[in-house]
């Protein structure tokens, strides 16, 4: 996918009848994080939280959903996801509960 025209590439892949693969999902998450700059949120803290959550989703998809993925990477991916989510919540003075 041509990174210079990410929206068009993602839109084309999403419009296809083919199943969405992990790389397309990740690219869509990345594209959406960039689109956050265009939205005027009533609560400014919303954008960084959304951005981080989308990045977590994209990373989990890539780590676990591509052909070369291994279940052995799951513990590290899970820890990374929890850490990134915790950092995003901490920036808002929230703490995730168990």
TARA-V769146 format. One line per field, one symbol per residue. burial: b if it has 16 or more other C-alpha atoms within 10 Angstrom, else e. Layout:
burial->???
This chain:
burial->eeeeeebebbeebbeeeeeeebbbbbbbbbbbbeeeeeeeeeeeeebbbebbbbbbbbbbbbbbbeeeeeeeeeeebeeebeebbbbbbeeeeeeeee
